[in-house]
Amino acid sequence: MLSIDSLRVTYGGAVEAVRGVTMEVPDGKVVAVLGSNGAGKSTLLRTVSGTLRLHRGRVDEGSVRFDGDVLTSRDPGQIVRQGVVQVPEGRRIFGRLTVEENLRAGGMGNRDRAAKAAAHARVHDLFPVLAERSGQRAGLLSGGEQQMLAIGRALMASPKLLLLDEPSLGLAPRIIGQIGEVIAEINRQGTSVLLVEQNATMALGVADLAYVLDVGKVSLSGPAAELARTDEVQRLYLGHGDAAETGPATRGPRRTLSRWTA
């Protein structure tokens, strides 16, 4: 589905943020990308979603292909219409608009009325609180509810591939666990996911495959459950009792989603 080959990205022609990264997101899978701040995770998603130029970045080498088509020469709107949709870090909802207006904005590029209606029903099924608060101004929602809305808005475009940039950022451990359940459910419903996340416990718990970025390069990769057992990942990402807060790191049978009611 998504194939990234020998990707090099710079900002201002001088700062090299991604250095020869190669990775894949197979159809129907959840792929996690781990790494510390400055590792190149957000740059990677910006490149895939076509928003890199908005941050004054450029692709110097390599390619990004989705279903065989090159994405690096396309604008963000074209990429969304092709089926790749990003939920940005920090949620970036429209705070002055209502919950329902935010969802409508997410579906504006979806010209298929039946698909748009199905996406709307899907969002309300995943996040019943958004239906309950459809007329409320989005800026008045809690942090967890705003994250629901950001994900729901992206799902309104009926993506084939959902890009999630730090969805657990700033949220309580209980809500982080629910995010993991929601990601697993979205994937079960047929949407592939590329998850960029600092919370390794949650990310490795839902992912099929994982990559670790270190200063713009892939330092480790493989099945998520295997990476969770490596000494390096245990030491760098799974220490200090994280597993006790957000659940087991290794992926077992997926649980039935308990609807998010933050």
C-alpha positions in Angstrom: 0.0 0.0 0.0 2.4 2.7 1.2 6.1 2.4 0.2 8.8 4.8 1.3 12.2 4.3 -0.4 15.5 5.9 0.5 13.8 9.1 1.6 15.9 12.2 2.4 14.2 15.4 3.6 15.7 18.7 4.6 14.5 22.0 5.9 15.9 25.2 4.5 18.3 23.1 2.4 20.5 22.6 5.4 18.9 20.7 8.2 18.5 17.0 7.3 15.5 15.7 9.2 15.1 12.3 7.4 18.2 10.4 6.2 17.6 7.6 3.8 14.5 6.1 5.4 12.9 3.0 3.8 9.7 1.5 5.2 6.4 0.0 4.1 2.8 0.0 5.4 1.2 -3.2 4.0 -2.5 -3.2 3.2 -4.7 -3.8 6.3 -1.9 -3.3 8.9 -1.0 -1.0 11.7 2.6 0.3 11.5 4.1 2.2 14.4 7.0 4.7 14.1 8.8 5.3 17.4 11.5 7.8 18.3 12.4 10.7 20.5 11.7 14.4 19.7 13.7 15.4 16.7 14.0 11.9 15.3 12.1 12.8 12.1 8.7 11.2 12.9 6.5 14.2 12.1 8.6 15.1 9.0 7.9 11.6 7.7 4.1 12.1 8.0 4.3 15.6 6.5 6.1 14.1 3.5 3.4 11.4 3.1 0.5 13.8 3.5 1.9 16.4 1.1 2.1 19.1 3.8 5.9 19.2 4.0 6.2 22.3 1.8 4.0 24.2 4.2 6.7 23.7 6.8 9.5 24.8 4.3 10.8 21.3 3.9 11.7 19.5 0.7 12.4 16.0 -0.5 16.0 15.8 -1.7 16.1 12.1 -2.6 13.9 9.0 -2.6 10.2 8.4 -3.2 6.9 7.9 -1.5 4.3 5.7 -3.3 0.8 4.8 -2.4 -0.8 2.0 -4.3 2.0 2.4 -6.9 1.4 6.2 -7.4 4.1 8.8 -6.5 2.9 11.1 -3.8 5.8 13.5 -3.5 4.7 15.7 -6.4 1.1 16.0 -5.3 -0.6 18.6 -3.1 -2.4 17.7 0.2 -5.9 17.8 -1.4 -5.0 15.3 -4.1 -3.4 13.0 -1.6 -6.6 13.1 0.6 -8.7 12.3 -2.4 -6.4 9.3 -3.1 -7.2 8.0 0.3 -4.4 9.2 2.6 -5.6 11.4 5.5 -3.6 12.8 8.4 -4.6 13.6 12.0 -2.0 16.2 12.9 -0.2 16.5 16.2 -2.0 18.7 18.6 -5.4 17.8 17.1 -5.9 21.1 15.2 -9.7 21.1 15.3 -11.7 24.2 14.4 -12.4 25.4 17.9 -15.0 28.0 17.0 -17.0 25.6 14.8 -19.4 23.0 16.3 -18.6 19.4 16.5 -20.9 18.7 13.6 -19.4 21.5 11.5 -15.9 20.0 12.1 -17.1 16.6 10.8 -18.7 18.2 7.8 -15.4 20.0 7.0 -13.6 16.6 7.1 -16.0 15.2 4.5 -16.0 18.1 2.1 -13.8 16.4 -0.4 -15.9 13.2 -0.3 -18.4 13.6 -3.2 -20.0 10.3 -2.8 -23.1 11.0 -0.6 -23.6 7.4 0.3 -19.9 7.1 1.4 -20.2 10.3 3.3 -23.3 9.1 5.2 -21.6 5.8 6.0 -18.5 7.6 7.3 -20.7 9.9 9.4 -22.4 6.8 10.9 -19.1 5.2 11.5 -17.8 8.2 13.4 -20.9 8.3 15.6 -20.6 4.6 16.3 -17.0 4.9 17.3 -17.5 8.1 19.3 -21.1 8.4 20.6 -20.2 11.5 22.6 -19.7 13.4 19.3 -23.3 12.6 18.4 -24.4 13.8 21.8 -22.5 17.0 21.5 -22.9 17.7 17.8 -24.1 21.3 18.4 -21.4 22.2 20.9 -18.5 24.4 20.1 -15.5 22.1 19.5 -13.2 24.3 21.6 -15.2 23.6 24.7 -14.6 19.8 24.5 -12.1 18.1 26.8 -8.7 17.1 25.5 -9.8 13.5 25.0 -13.0 14.5 23.3 -11.0 16.9 21.0 -8.8 13.9 20.0 -11.9 11.9 19.2 -13.1 14.8 17.0 -9.8 15.1 15.2 -9.8 11.3 14.4 -13.5 11.5 13.5 -13.0 14.4 11.2 -10.2 12.5 9.3 -12.5 9.4 9.0 -15.1 11.5 7.3 -12.9 11.4 4.2 -13.2 7.6 4.1 -9.4 7.1 4.2 -7.7 3.9 3.0 -4.6 4.9 5.1 -4.9 7.0 8.3 -1.8 8.9 9.5 -1.8 9.6 13.2 0.7 12.0 14.6 1.2 11.6 18.4 -2.5 11.0 19.2 -1.7 10.4 22.9 0.0 13.7 23.4 -1.1 15.5 26.6 -3.7 12.9 27.5 -4.3 10.9 30.7 -3.2 7.2 30.8 -6.8 6.0 30.8 -7.6 7.9 27.7 -4.3 6.7 26.0 -5.5 3.2 26.5 -8.8 4.0 24.9 -6.9 5.5 21.9 -5.2 2.2 21.4 -8.5 0.4 21.4 -10.0 2.9 18.9 -7.0 2.5 16.5 -7.4 -1.3 16.7 -11.1 -1.0 15.9 -10.5 1.4 13.0 -8.0 -1.1 11.6 -10.4 -4.0 12.0 -12.9 -2.0 10.0 -10.5 -2.0 7.0 -8.4 1.1 7.4 -4.6 0.8 7.4 -2.8 3.0 9.9 0.6 4.6 10.1 1.0 5.6 13.8 3.7 8.0 14.9 3.9 7.9 18.7 6.2 8.5 21.7 4.1 6.3 23.9 5.8 3.0 22.9 3.6 0.9 25.2 0.4 1.9 23.5 1.9 1.9 20.0 3.5 -1.5 20.1 0.4 -2.9 21.7 -1.7 -2.2 18.6 0.8 -2.3 15.8 1.6 -5.2 13.6 5.0 -3.8 12.5 7.2 -1.1 14.0 10.1 1.1 13.1 12.4 3.0 15.4 13.8 6.3 14.1 17.0 7.7 15.5 18.2 11.1 14.2 16.4 10.6 11.0 17.4 7.0 10.3 15.7 3.7 10.9 17.7 2.0 13.7 15.3 -0.9 14.3 12.4 -2.5 12.5 10.3 -5.7 12.6 7.2 -7.2 14.0 6.0 -5.0 16.9 5.8 -7.8 19.4 9.4 -8.8 18.7 10.7 -5.2 18.9 8.9 -4.9 22.3 11.1 -7.7 23.6 14.4 -6.3 22.5 16.8 -4.9 25.1 17.1 -1.6 23.3 13.4 -0.9 23.1 12.8 -2.1 26.6 15.6 0.2 27.9 14.8 3.3 25.8 11.0 3.2 25.4 9.4 0.7 27.8 11.0 1.6 31.1 9.9 3.5 34.2 6.6 1.6 34.6 4.9 2.6 31.4 3.4 -0.8 30.9 1.7 -0.6 34.2 0.0 2.6 33.2 -1.2 1.8 29.7 -1.4 -1.9 29.3 0.8 -4.7 27.9 3.4 -3.8 25.3 3.1 -7.0 23.2 0.2 -7.5 20.9 -2.2 -10.3 21.8 -5.7 -11.0 20.5 -7.4 -7.7 19.9 -10.1 -6.8 22.4 -13.6 -5.6 21.5 -13.8 -1.9 21.6 -15.3 -0.3 24.6 -16.7 2.9 23.1 -14.7 6.0 24.0 -16.5 8.1 26.5 -13.8 10.5 27.7 
